[in-house]
Amino acid sequence: MTRDQIIEVVRGNLSQDGLDFFTLLDFTDSIQDGYNLAVGYSECIEGYGTIDFVSELTYYDFSTLLTNYLRPLAIFNNNTNRWLEATSLKELQKIDYKWETVHGEPIMFWPINFKYVALFPRPSTATGNMTIFYKKVADTLTGGTTPEIPDECVDVLEQYVTSDMLDQLEEYNKSTRYFKEMQETLEGLKKLVNKRLLPDIILRLRDQNDLD
């Protein structure tokens, strides 16, 4: 369902009790909040992007280089046709306490936070690029946009918005019923996403985007 179709379902839920007093903006704000919550909690959206290597650069701000970036899943060095190994600061310091200055083709990456990723070693003269497979945050929904939530769990948005609207009207008993349904659907969504295997995610993204 699109965003506007979900809003119509919510209007129907409210109209049953004569409680449809809200504007379109009220609904769009609420459904966006629900979408942000569902995607952030379940991490149900994946994507990929290509970034050029930069000479003498160790730390890359993926949040500015990749659309709706949340965190990395895997990184592929297109120069060497090899996957980079995820590591930690502790492991990098074991390799070389001056690891930030070591030169060469990147073979490891350290996810520092929700912005920065460090590569090891760093290229002295950069050529080529890397492909990053990553988890995404929710984008902004428009009227005809279909939320990127599995079909079996898309009811989570209807449940969230209906609960939100009823709560604003101080219809707390009715709001609580939809809220509990939303929580159950949200947990089901998270479990569904957790069953996805990384190789399957990568193959799906490659197939969807004709990625070589």
N, C-alpha and C positions, 0 to 999 in steps of 0.2 A: 504493500500500500504506500501511496505517496503521503507527504506531510498533510496535505489538505484533506485527503480521504480519512486519515486518522482523526483529524479535527472533527469531521462530520460524524464519525462514530462516537466521539466524546460528547458532541452536542446531543446525539440521540440518547446517550446515557443520562445526561442532565435533564433533557426534556421529559423523560418519563415521570419525573417528580416536579415538573414545572420550574426547573432551576437554571435554565439556560439564559443567564443574564450577562454573559461575557462578550467582549469585543474580540475581533480577529487577532489583534495584538496580544491580548491576554493569552489566547491559545498558542500563538506562535512562540511567545516567550517561555511558556510552560513546557511545550513540547521540546524546545531546544535545551532547556535545563534537563529534562528527562533523558534526552539523547546524549548529552554530555555525560550524565551520570552512568547510563548503561554502557556506553563505549569505554569510559574511563575505568569502570569497575571490571568489566569483562575482557577488555583489550581485544575486541572482536574484529577489528579492522586492521588489515595488513597492507603494505605497499612496498614499492621498491623505487630506487633512484640511483643515478650514476653521478659520481663526483670525481673531478680531476684531482690527481695528486698535485701537491704544491711543494716546491723545493724548500727544504729546511723547515717544513712545518710538521710539528708533532701533534698539536691539539686542533681538532676540527670542530666547529660549532654546527652540528648537524641540524639544530633547530632552525637555523637560517638558510640551510642548504637543501632541505628536504621538506616537501609539503606535508603539513599536519604531523610532523615528527613527534613521536613519544619516546621510543627506545629502540635500540638495534636488536635484530634477531640474528643476522649473519652478515658477513662481509666477504665479498669475492674479489680477489685481486685479478683484474683482467690482463695484467702484464704477465703474470706467472701462471694463470689458470689454476690458482689454488685458493682454498678458503683460508681466511685468517682465523687464528685461534683466539678465542676469548680468554683474557687473563686478568690479573689484578695488579695493583701497585706493588704489593708484597712480592709477587713472583717476578715482576720486572726488576725490582731492586736486587733480587737474588741473582739475576742474569748479569746485571751490571749496575752499580750504584749511580753511574752516569748514563743510564739508559736513554735519557732524553736527547743525548748528543750522538748516539750511535747511528751510523748511516747504512742504508741498504734498502732492498725491496721490503715493504711491510709484510710481516708474517703473523703479527699479533695485534689485537686491539683491546683497549681497556675502556669500558664504558664508565665514565667518571660520574655523570649525573644525567639529568634529562636534557642537557644541552650539549655537553662536550664528550668527545671520544678521542682518546690518544692512540696513535699508531706507533708500532715498534717493528723494526727500526724506521727511521724517517729517510725519505729519498733526498740525496744531495742535489741531484739534477732531475727534476720531476718530468716524467713522460707517462702517458697512459692514464688510466682511471680505475676506480673500484665501483662495484655495484653493491648497494646496501639494501638488504631486506629488513623491514622494520615495522613496528607497531605504530598505528596512527591514532591521533586524537580525532574527535568528531569534527566534521566540517559544519558549516552553517546551512541549515535546511532552508529550501525555498518551497513554494507551493507544489511544484511538480516533482520535487526530489523524493526518491525512495530511500529511506534510511538504510544504511549498510548493517542491518541486523538480520540474522538468519530468520527465515519465514516462520519457523516454529516458535520463535521468541519475540516477534515484533509486537505482540500484545502488550509488552512491557511499557510501551509508550502510551497506549490508550489507558492503561491502568494508572500510570504515573500522573498523567494530566487530569484524569477524572478525579483521582484522590486529591490532587492539588486544588482543583476548582471547588470541590466540596468542602475542603478544609477552610478555604477563604470565606465560604458561606456559613462556617461554623456548624456544618452538618457532620459532626465528628464521627458518629457511628458509621455512617455510610462511607465517609472518607477512609476510615480504618479498614473497612472490608476491601476496598480497592488497593489500599496500601499494602496489605498482607499478600494479596494476589501479585502485586508488583514485586515484592520481595522474593516470592517463590519463583516467579518467572526469571528474575534477575539471577538468582542462584542457579537455575537451570541453564541460563545462557552462559554463565561462567564455566560450569561443568562441561558444556558442549565445546566451548572454545579450548578448554584445557586438554581435551582429547585430541586436538589437532597436533599432528607430528610435524616438526620443522621441515623435513624433506617434502612432505605433502603440500605444505604451504608454499614452498619455493616452486615446486612443479606447477601448482595452480596459478601462481602469479606469472610464471613464464608462459603458460598456455594462454592465459587471458590477454597477455600483452605482446605475444609473439616475440618474447625475449630470447635471443640466441645464447 
